Amino acid sequence: MGHYDRALSFHQKALNIQENVQYNPMDCTTTYTNLGEKYREMKDHTMTLTYFQKGLEIRERKLPKNHPDLAVIYHNFAKLYLSTRQYNTAMKNVQQAVEIAQAKLPSNHPHLLDYNETFEKIRKKL
């Protein structure tokens, strides 16, 4: 069993447990994000999009619009759309991530630095 297979198996088992015991939906969002990231690394863009959307839907229902956890999801979408060369959509998502992070995080926070780095990568592609 390869690295990706083990990781996917682990995250899928966690998700099955969380869903079957009616776990806190916010905890499921982390697992959705982790699964989406693994699929993104494997370049399975359809599955990546599916899991990112599930995580985003829950977070948007449960969190304020400017919550830093939403910025994480928007950044994940930006990286996905960057890798699929959908630069305009990538830019919209990374701008949302940066906007939230600038309002809620210190200027030297690692997430904000990552978001700005992704922003620059996308900007150079446009």
N, CA and C atoms as an extended XYZ file, in Angstrom:
378
Properties=species:S:1:pos:R:3:atomname:S:1:resname:S:1:resid:I:1 pbc="F F F"
N         0.845       -1.181        0.000 N   MET     1
C         0.000        0.000        0.000 CA  MET     1
C         0.885        1.237        0.000 C   MET     1
N         0.683        2.131       -0.967 N   GLY     2
C         1.492        3.330       -1.088 CA  GLY     2
C         1.097        4.398       -0.086 C   GLY     2
N         1.909        5.439       -0.042 N   HIS     3
C         1.684        6.563        0.886 CA  HIS     3
C         0.287        7.158        0.713 C   HIS     3
N        -0.089        7.426       -0.535 N   TYR     4
C        -1.391        8.044       -0.783 CA  TYR     4
C        -2.522        7.101       -0.379 C   TYR     4
N        -2.368        5.817       -0.690 N   ASP     5
C        -3.409        4.849       -0.337 CA  ASP     5
C        -3.610        4.779        1.171 C   ASP     5
N        -2.508        4.770        1.923 N   ARG     6
C        -2.605        4.727        3.392 CA  ARG     6
C        -3.272        5.986        3.922 C   ARG     6
N        -2.856        7.121        3.404 N   ALA     7
C        -3.425        8.395        3.859 CA  ALA     7
C        -4.916        8.470        3.534 C   ALA     7
N        -5.275        8.104        2.315 N   LEU     8
C        -6.687        8.130        1.933 CA  LEU     8
C        -7.496        7.178        2.796 C   LEU     8
N        -6.958        5.995        3.029 N   SER     9
C        -7.646        5.005        3.855 CA  SER     9
C        -7.871        5.536        5.268 C   SER     9
N        -6.847        6.137        5.836 N   PHE    10
C        -6.948        6.692        7.181 CA  PHE    10
C        -8.023        7.773        7.248 C   PHE    10
N        -7.971        8.723        6.317 N   HIS    11
C        -8.937        9.822        6.335 CA  HIS    11
C       -10.358        9.321        6.062 C   HIS    11
N       -10.496        8.329        5.171 N   GLN    12
C       -11.818        7.801        4.870 CA  GLN    12
C       -12.399        7.088        6.097 C   GLN    12
N       -11.569        6.340        6.821 N   LYS    13
C       -12.031        5.673        8.055 CA  LYS    13
C       -12.469        6.709        9.082 C   LYS    13
N       -11.685        7.765        9.232 N   ALA    14
C       -12.045        8.828       10.179 CA  ALA    14
C       -13.382        9.449        9.792 C   ALA    14
N       -13.569        9.711        8.501 N   LEU    15
C       -14.813       10.311        8.035 CA  LEU    15
C       -15.992        9.373        8.276 C   LEU    15
N       -15.807        8.088        8.006 N   ASN    16
C       -16.885        7.119        8.238 CA  ASN    16
C       -17.299        7.096        9.705 C   ASN    16
N       -16.334        7.131       10.587 N   ILE    17
C       -16.636        7.149       12.028 CA  ILE    17
C       -17.374        8.436       12.375 C   ILE    17
N       -16.856        9.576       11.913 N   GLN    18
C       -17.463       10.868       12.232 CA  GLN    18
C       -18.900       10.946       11.730 C   GLN    18
N       -19.131       10.477       10.515 N   GLU    19
C       -20.478       10.553        9.943 CA  GLU    19
C       -21.437        9.572       10.627 C   GLU    19
N       -20.942        8.402       10.977 N   ASN    20
C       -21.815        7.368       11.546 CA  ASN    20
C       -22.181        7.606       12.995 C   ASN    20
N       -21.367        8.331       13.722 N   VAL    21
C       -21.707        8.597       15.123 CA  VAL    21
C       -22.284       10.003       15.282 C   VAL    21
N       -22.650       10.602       14.160 N   GLN    22
C       -23.216       11.950       14.154 CA  GLN    22
C       -22.316       12.911       14.931 C   GLN    22
N       -21.068       12.838       14.565 N   TYR    23
C       -20.027       13.666       15.153 CA  TYR    23
C       -20.292       15.134       14.842 C   TYR    23
N       -19.616       16.010       15.514 N   ASN    24
C       -19.702       17.441       15.248 CA  ASN    24
C       -19.368       17.695       13.778 C   ASN    24
N       -20.278       18.307       13.024 N   PRO    25
C       -20.018       18.541       11.595 CA  PRO    25
C       -18.735       19.324       11.326 C   PRO    25
N       -18.349       20.195       12.246 N   MET    26
C       -17.121       20.963       12.052 CA  MET    26
C       -15.898       20.053       12.053 C   MET    26
N       -15.951       18.966       12.815 N   ASP    27
C       -14.834       18.025       12.805 CA  ASP    27
C       -14.752       17.313       11.462 C   ASP    27
N       -15.897       17.055       10.856 N   CYS    28
C       -15.912       16.430        9.527 CA  CYS    28
C       -15.256       17.345        8.493 C   CYS    28
N       -15.376       18.656        8.662 N   THR    29
C       -14.813       19.562        7.660 CA  THR    29
C       -13.303       19.419        7.568 C   THR    29
N       -12.654       19.180        8.693 N   THR    30
C       -11.203       18.979        8.675 CA  THR    30
C       -10.866       17.719        7.888 C   THR    30
N       -11.646       16.675        8.098 N   THR    31
C       -11.406       15.426        7.377 CA  THR    31
C       -11.688       15.608        5.889 C   THR    31
N       -12.759       16.337        5.545 N   TYR    32
C       -13.026       16.624        4.134 CA  TYR    32
C       -11.842       17.360        3.505 C   TYR    32
N       -11.319       18.344        4.223 N   THR    33
C       -10.187       19.114        3.715 CA  THR    33
C        -8.963       18.224        3.531 C   THR    33
N        -8.694       17.375        4.511 N   ASN    34
C        -7.540       16.473        4.415 CA  ASN    34
C        -7.680       15.519        3.231 C   ASN    34
N        -8.886       14.975        3.044 N   LEU    35
C        -9.120       14.104        1.890 CA  LEU    35
C        -8.940       14.877        0.592 C   LEU    35
N        -9.489       16.081        0.534 N   GLY    36
C        -9.340       16.906       -0.656 CA  GLY    36
C        -7.883       17.192       -0.973 C   GLY    36
N        -7.093       17.488        0.063 N   GLU    37
C        -5.670       17.766       -0.147 CA  GLU    37
C        -4.942       16.538       -0.693 C   GLU    37
N        -5.265       15.374       -0.168 N   LYS    38
C        -4.621       14.143       -0.668 CA  LYS    38
C        -4.975       13.919       -2.130 C   LYS    38
N        -6.247       14.109       -2.471 N   TYR    39
C        -6.647       13.947       -3.869 CA  TYR    39
C        -6.002       15.015       -4.754 C   TYR    39
N        -5.812       16.227       -4.223 N   ARG    40
C        -5.149       17.276       -4.996 CA  ARG    40
C        -3.706       16.876       -5.294 C   ARG    40
N        -3.039       16.334       -4.288 N   GLU    41
C        -1.663       15.871       -4.471 CA  GLU    41
C        -1.591       14.759       -5.516 C   GLU    41
N        -2.662       13.963       -5.587 N   MET    42
C        -2.719       12.857       -6.560 CA  MET    42
C        -3.228       13.339       -7.922 C   MET    42
N        -3.564       14.626       -8.012 N   LYS    43
C        -4.080       15.244       -9.232 CA  LYS    43
C        -5.440       14.678       -9.661 C   LYS    43
N        -6.218       14.223       -8.682 N   ASP    44
C        -7.594       13.794       -8.935 CA  ASP    44
C        -8.482       14.993       -8.613 C   ASP    44
N        -8.637       15.867       -9.599 N   HIS    45
C        -9.282       17.153       -9.375 CA  HIS    45
C       -10.774       17.035       -9.077 C   HIS    45
N       -11.433       16.039       -9.627 N   THR    46
C       -12.860       15.858       -9.375 CA  THR    46
C       -13.106       15.530       -7.908 C   THR    46
N       -12.340       14.590       -7.367 N   MET    47
C       -12.505       14.217       -5.959 CA  MET    47
C       -12.070       15.365       -5.046 C   MET    47
N       -11.021       16.066       -5.436 N   THR    48
C       -10.574       17.221       -4.651 CA  THR    48
C       -11.706       18.223       -4.522 C   THR    48
N       -12.299       18.572       -5.644 N   LEU    49
C       -13.384       19.547       -5.655 CA  LEU    49
C       -14.558       19.074       -4.804 C   LEU    49
N       -14.896       17.801       -4.896 N   THR    50
C       -16.004       17.242       -4.120 CA  THR    50
C       -15.783       17.435       -2.622 C   THR    50
N       -14.613       17.059       -2.142 N   TYR    51
C       -14.356       17.152       -0.700 CA  TYR    51
C       -14.190       18.594       -0.239 C   TYR    51
N       -13.550       19.433       -1.031 N   PHE    52
C       -13.429       20.846       -0.657 CA  PHE    52
C       -14.812       21.495       -0.575 C   PHE    52
N       -15.688       21.181       -1.520 N   GLN    53
C       -17.032       21.769       -1.507 CA  GLN    53
C       -17.819       21.325       -0.280 C   GLN    53
N       -17.694       20.038        0.097 N   LYS    54
C       -18.388       19.561        1.300 CA  LYS    54
C       -17.908       20.320        2.531 C   LYS    54
N       -16.606       20.493        2.645 N   GLY    55
C       -16.053       21.229        3.778 CA  GLY    55
C       -16.485       22.683        3.789 C   GLY    55
N       -16.500       23.302        2.611 N   LEU    56
C       -16.900       24.702        2.514 CA  LEU    56
C       -18.364       24.896        2.881 C   LEU    56
N       -19.232       24.016        2.404 N   GLU    57
C       -20.665       24.136        2.698 CA  GLU    57
C       -20.930       24.144        4.201 C   GLU    57
N       -20.296       23.241        4.917 N   ILE    58
C       -20.503       23.173        6.374 CA  ILE    58
C       -19.937       24.426        7.039 C   ILE    58
N       -18.719       24.797        6.665 N   ARG    59
C       -18.098       25.962        7.290 CA  ARG    59
C       -18.890       27.231        7.027 C   ARG    59
N       -19.406       27.385        5.816 N   GLU    60
C       -20.181       28.590        5.518 CA  GLU    60
C       -21.464       28.656        6.337 C   GLU    60
N       -22.048       27.501        6.636 N   ARG    61
C       -23.264       27.479        7.465 CA  ARG    61
C       -22.961       27.760        8.930 C   ARG    61
N       -21.813       27.326        9.402 N   LYS    62
C       -21.516       27.352       10.840 CA  LYS    62
C       -20.646       28.518       11.305 C   LYS    62
N       -19.927       29.142       10.389 N   LEU    63
C       -18.948       30.152       10.793 CA  LEU    63
C       -19.300       31.532       10.235 C   LEU    63
N       -18.816       32.587       10.897 N   PRO    64
C       -18.971       33.935       10.324 CA  PRO    64
C       -18.203       34.023        8.995 C   PRO    64
N       -18.647       34.905        8.131 N   LYS    65
C       -18.075       35.024        6.774 CA  LYS    65
C       -16.582       35.373        6.771 C   LYS    65
N       -16.084       35.949        7.863 N   ASN    66
C       -14.678       36.352        7.896 CA  ASN    66
C       -13.848       35.475        8.840 C   ASN    66
N       -14.275       34.247        9.053 N   HIS    67
C       -13.546       33.339        9.943 CA  HIS    67
C       -12.298       32.804        9.239 C   HIS    67
N       -11.155       32.760        9.935 N   PRO    68
C        -9.918       32.268        9.317 CA  PRO    68
C       -10.012       30.838        8.749 C   PRO    68
N       -10.881       30.004        9.297 N   ASP    69
C       -11.038       28.648        8.743 CA  ASP    69
C       -11.596       28.689        7.324 C   ASP    69
N       -12.403       29.686        7.018 N   LEU    70
C       -12.894       29.841        5.644 CA  LEU    70
C       -11.749       30.235        4.717 C   LEU    70
N       -10.838       31.041        5.217 N   ALA    71
C        -9.682       31.431        4.406 CA  ALA    71
C        -8.864       30.205        4.002 C   ALA    71
N        -8.743       29.246        4.901 N   VAL    72
C        -8.010       28.014        4.584 CA  VAL    72
C        -8.656       27.307        3.400 C   VAL    72
N        -9.979       27.195        3.442 N   ILE    73
C       -10.694       26.515        2.353 CA  ILE    73
C       -10.552       27.303        1.045 C   ILE    73
N       -10.711       28.624        1.101 N   TYR    74
C       -10.562       29.426       -0.110 CA  TYR    74
C        -9.152       29.264       -0.689 C   TYR    74
N        -8.167       29.203        0.185 N   HIS    75
C        -6.785       29.007       -0.279 CA  HIS    75
C        -6.634       27.635       -0.936 C   HIS    75
N        -7.255       26.617       -0.350 N   ASN    76
C        -7.201       25.285       -0.953 CA  ASN    76
C        -7.825       25.289       -2.347 C   ASN    76
N        -8.971       25.956       -2.481 N   PHE    77
C        -9.603       26.082       -3.795 CA  PHE    77
C        -8.664       26.812       -4.764 C   PHE    77
N        -8.019       27.877       -4.291 N   ALA    78
C        -7.107       28.638       -5.150 CA  ALA    78
C        -5.987       27.744       -5.680 C   ALA    78
N        -5.422       26.914       -4.799 N   LYS    79
C        -4.347       26.006       -5.233 CA  LYS    79
C        -4.865       24.985       -6.243 C   LYS    79
N        -6.087       24.501       -6.019 N   LEU    80
C        -6.684       23.558       -6.964 CA  LEU    80
C        -6.854       24.222       -8.329 C   LEU    80
N        -7.459       25.405       -8.347 N   TYR    81
C        -7.709       26.085       -9.614 CA  TYR    81
C        -6.408       26.543      -10.281 C   TYR    81
N        -5.395       26.852       -9.499 N   LEU    82
C        -4.084       27.170      -10.067 CA  LEU    82
C        -3.534       25.951      -10.796 C   LEU    82
N        -3.635       24.783      -10.180 N   SER    83
C        -3.090       23.569      -10.803 CA  SER    83
C        -3.877       23.133      -12.032 C   SER    83
N        -5.131       23.566      -12.138 N   THR    84
C        -5.933       23.224      -13.317 CA  THR    84
C        -5.975       24.387      -14.320 C   THR    84
N        -5.141       25.387      -14.083 N   ARG    85
C        -4.978       26.547      -14.969 CA  ARG    85
C        -6.247       27.383      -15.130 C   ARG    85
N        -7.076       27.367      -14.115 N   GLN    86
C        -8.258       28.227      -14.081 CA  GLN    86
C        -7.895       29.452      -13.244 C   GLN    86
N        -7.073       30.298      -13.834 N   TYR    87
C        -6.416       31.364      -13.089 CA  TYR    87
C        -7.371       32.418      -12.546 C   TYR    87
N        -8.395       32.775      -13.289 N   ASN    88
C        -9.337       33.783      -12.796 CA  ASN    88
C       -10.078       33.276      -11.559 C   ASN    88
N       -10.509       32.019      -11.586 N   THR    89
C       -11.197       31.431      -10.432 CA  THR    89
C       -10.228       31.280       -9.272 C   THR    89
N        -9.000       30.897       -9.580 N   ALA    90
C        -7.974       30.791       -8.538 CA  ALA    90
C        -7.764       32.142       -7.869 C   ALA    90
N        -7.707       33.195       -8.682 N   MET    91
C        -7.478       34.538       -8.144 CA  MET    91
C        -8.621       34.974       -7.236 C   MET    91
N        -9.858       34.708       -7.638 N   LYS    92
C       -11.006       35.079       -6.785 CA  LYS    92
C       -10.904       34.403       -5.424 C   LYS    92
N       -10.541       33.127       -5.422 N   ASN    93
C       -10.458       32.389       -4.168 CA  ASN    93
C        -9.298       32.851       -3.295 C   ASN    93
N        -8.138       33.073       -3.890 N   VAL    94
C        -7.010       33.504       -3.078 CA  VAL    94
C        -7.233       34.919       -2.546 C   VAL    94
N        -7.922       35.766       -3.312 N   GLN    95
C        -8.232       37.103       -2.812 CA  GLN    95
C        -9.138       37.029       -1.587 C   GLN    95
N       -10.100       36.116       -1.598 N   GLN    96
C       -10.958       35.941       -0.421 CA  GLN    96
C       -10.121       35.497        0.778 C   GLN    96
N        -9.210       34.552        0.546 N   ALA    97
C        -8.357       34.064        1.632 CA  ALA    97
C        -7.498       35.186        2.195 C   ALA    97
N        -6.874       35.951        1.328 N   VAL    98
C        -6.002       37.051        1.768 CA  VAL    98
C        -6.811       38.095        2.521 C   VAL    98
N        -7.970       38.442        2.000 N   GLU    99
C        -8.809       39.467        2.642 CA  GLU    99
C        -9.175       39.063        4.073 C   GLU    99
N        -9.607       37.826        4.251 N   ILE   100
C        -9.960       37.342        5.594 CA  ILE   100
C        -8.729       37.330        6.486 C   ILE   100
N        -7.627       36.799        5.973 N   ALA   101
C        -6.406       36.672        6.779 CA  ALA   101
C        -5.868       38.041        7.186 C   ALA   101
N        -5.906       39.009        6.281 N   GLN   102
C        -5.410       40.343        6.628 CA  GLN   102
C        -6.244       40.970        7.740 C   GLN   102
N        -7.537       40.670        7.753 N   ALA   103
C        -8.424       41.242        8.770 CA  ALA   103
C        -8.313       40.508       10.107 C   ALA   103
N        -7.974       39.222       10.081 N   LYS   104
C        -8.069       38.411       11.292 CA  LYS   104
C        -6.742       37.885       11.848 C   LYS   104
N        -5.688       37.916       11.040 N   LEU   105
C        -4.420       37.312       11.481 CA  LEU   105
C        -3.316       38.364       11.536 C   LEU   105
N        -2.303       38.146       12.378 N   PRO   106
C        -1.164       39.068       12.381 CA  PRO   106
C        -0.439       39.019       11.029 C   PRO   106
N         0.227       40.095       10.682 N   SER   107
C         0.847       40.199        9.354 CA  SER   107
C         1.950       39.167        9.114 C   SER   107
N         2.497       38.586       10.179 N   ASN   108
C         3.546       37.583       10.013 CA  ASN   108
C         3.027       36.152       10.199 C   ASN   108
N         1.719       35.980       10.208 N   HIS   109
C         1.150       34.639       10.394 CA  HIS   109
C         1.494       33.768        9.183 C   HIS   109
N         1.889       32.510        9.425 N   PRO   110
C         2.276       31.632        8.305 CA  PRO   110
C         1.183       31.445        7.250 C   PRO   110
N        -0.072       31.405        7.658 N   HIS   111
C        -1.148       31.249        6.674 CA  HIS   111
C        -1.195       32.456        5.738 C   HIS   111
N        -1.102       33.645        6.305 N   LEU   112
C        -1.146       34.854        5.475 CA  LEU   112
C         0.040       34.876        4.511 C   LEU   112
N         1.193       34.472        4.992 N   LEU   113
C         2.365       34.409        4.113 CA  LEU   113
C         2.147       33.411        2.980 C   LEU   113
N         1.549       32.244        3.290 N   ASP   114
C         1.238       31.246        2.255 CA  ASP   114
C         0.241       31.798        1.241 C   ASP   114
N        -0.784       32.460        1.737 N   TYR   115
C        -1.813       33.003        0.848 CA  TYR   115
C        -1.212       34.044       -0.102 C   TYR   115
N        -0.343       34.902        0.454 N   ASN   116
C         0.294       35.918       -0.385 CA  ASN   116
C         1.217       35.281       -1.428 C   ASN   116
N         1.887       34.220       -1.049 N   GLU   117
C         2.757       33.505       -2.002 CA  GLU   117
C         1.912       32.908       -3.138 C   GLU   117
N         0.790       32.293       -2.786 N   THR   118
C        -0.098       31.742       -3.806 CA  THR   118
C        -0.658       32.861       -4.674 C   THR   118
N        -1.023       33.985       -4.059 N   PHE   119
C        -1.516       35.140       -4.804 CA  PHE   119
C        -0.506       35.554       -5.876 C   PHE   119
N         0.762       35.628       -5.491 N   GLU   120
C         1.809       36.042       -6.436 CA  GLU   120
C         1.958       35.021       -7.574 C   GLU   120
N         1.894       33.749       -7.249 N   LYS   121
C         1.990       32.711       -8.287 CA  LYS   121
C         0.865       32.874       -9.313 C   LYS   121
N        -0.335       33.111       -8.810 N   ILE   122
C        -1.491       33.264       -9.705 CA  ILE   122
C        -1.373       34.551      -10.501 C   ILE   122
N        -0.980       35.630       -9.825 N   ARG   123
C        -0.839       36.927      -10.496 CA  ARG   123
C         0.118       36.822      -11.677 C   ARG   123
N         1.196       36.070      -11.519 N   LYS   124
C         2.182       35.914      -12.593 CA  LYS   124
C         1.618       35.124      -13.776 C   LYS   124
N         0.600       34.303      -13.508 N   LYS   125
C        -0.005       33.503      -14.579 CA  LYS   125
C        -1.053       34.290      -15.356 C   LYS   125
N        -1.580       35.337      -14.750 N   LEU   126
C        -2.639       36.116      -15.418 CA  LEU   126
C        -2.063       37.124      -16.407 C   LEU   126
